[in-house]
Amino acid sequence: MSITTTTHLNFRGEARAALEFYRSVFGGDLVAVTYADLGAAQDESEADQVIWGQVRADNGFHVMAYDVPGRLAYAPGENAYFVSVRGETVDEVTGYWEKLVDGATVVVPLGPAAWAPAYGMVRDRFGVVWVVDVTVPYNG
């Protein structure tokens, strides 16, 4: 038996754009089901927004997202969560990093750290904070 966790991101009208951006960074398949697809639009202006979406890639990347409808409260919060992306090599994570920083604010530049050959933190153009690093064995 096993369990997995998947980051679920909440947006207000930007879920499709965010999922398309993350697919451009990590690859994979994008699925986006709209409120209209399920007959669940309570406000016509939100009919084409995402009620459930995901990007899943063969490299292990998986994220889900949806657009919070206008009738519900929505405040993205400050540092309410981080999304951690860990790769096996500096070259691998550098490729992701270079795409994530497009339109982003770098919190910690990607570079060597005491615990990893590469580590960086970036707030992307959608307000999501990503921690990118190289996986190393824990020798504690």
N, C-alpha and C positions, 0 to 999 in steps of 0.2 A: 504494500500500500504506500502511496506517496501523495503529497499535497504540493501544489504550486501556488505562488502568489503572482498577481499581475497588477501593475499599477493602473488605477482607473482615474482618469483626469476629467474634471468637470469644467465646462466652459459656458459662456453665454454667447451663442451665435458663432463661435470660432472653432468648434470641434472638427469639422471637415477640413478646414485649412490646417489645423494643427496635425491631424492624422496624415494629410498629404505631405506636410513638411517632414514628419518623422519617418514616413516611408522613403522620402528622398534621401534621408540621412542613413537609415539602417537597412533599406530594401524591404522586401516582403510583400505580402498581399494585404490590401486594404478592403475592409467591408464597412459600409456606412448605411444604416437603415434609418430612414427619416420618420418623423411623426406622421407624415402623410401616408407613408408605406403601410403603417399599421392602423391607420384610421384613428390616430390618437391626438391629432392636432386640435387643441382647444382654442387656439388663436391662429387664424389663417396666416398671419405674418411669420409664424414659426413652423409652418407645415414642412418646409424643406430643411429644417434643422435636424441634427442627428439625435435620435433617441437611443441608439446603441451603435457603436462603431469600434473597430479594432484594426491594428496592424500587427501581423504575425509574420516573422521571418524565419527562414531555415537556420540562421545563425543564432537563434535563441531569443531574439528580441520580440517582446510582446507587450503591447499597451492597449488599453481600452479607453474610450472617451464618449461623452455625450454632452448635449447642450441642455443646461438647466432651463426649464420653461420659465417664462416671465412671471407666472403666478407664484413661483417659489422664490424664497430668499436666496441670494447668491452673493457671497463675498469671498474672493479667492484667498484672502489671508496673506500674511507675511510668513514665508518659510514654513508653511503648513506641512510640507512634505518635500523630500528630495527624491529624484529618480537616479538610481545608481546604475551605471553601465560599466561593467568590468570586462576587460579583454585580456588576452594572453600575451600580447606584445605591444611595445610602444608604437610601432607602425600602425597596428590595428586601431588602437584607441585614438591616435592622432588623426586618422582618417575621419572618424566620427566627430571628433572635436572640431576639426576644420569646417565641417558642415553645420554643426550646432551653433557656432559663434556668429553665423550670418544673422545680422540684425539683433544680436544679443549683447548683454552686459557681462563681461568677464568678472567673476568674483575672485577667483584664484587662478592665475595663469597656469596652463598645462606645463608641467615640468617635473623634474625629479623631486621626490619627497623622502623623508626618513623611512617610510614604510612601503614605498613602491617606486619602481623606476619612472613612473609617470603618474601624476595626479593633477586634476584641475576641477574647478567648479564654475559653472556658467548659468546665468538666468537668460533663457531664450526669449525670443520676441513675443511669446505668449505668456510670459511670467513664470514658466516652469524652471525650477532650479535642478540642474543636472550635475552629478558628481561622476567624473570620468576618471578611471584609473586602471592600472595593470594589476591583475590578480597575482599575488605571491603567496607561497605557502606560509601558514601561521606556525611559528616555532616557539610559541609561548609556553 
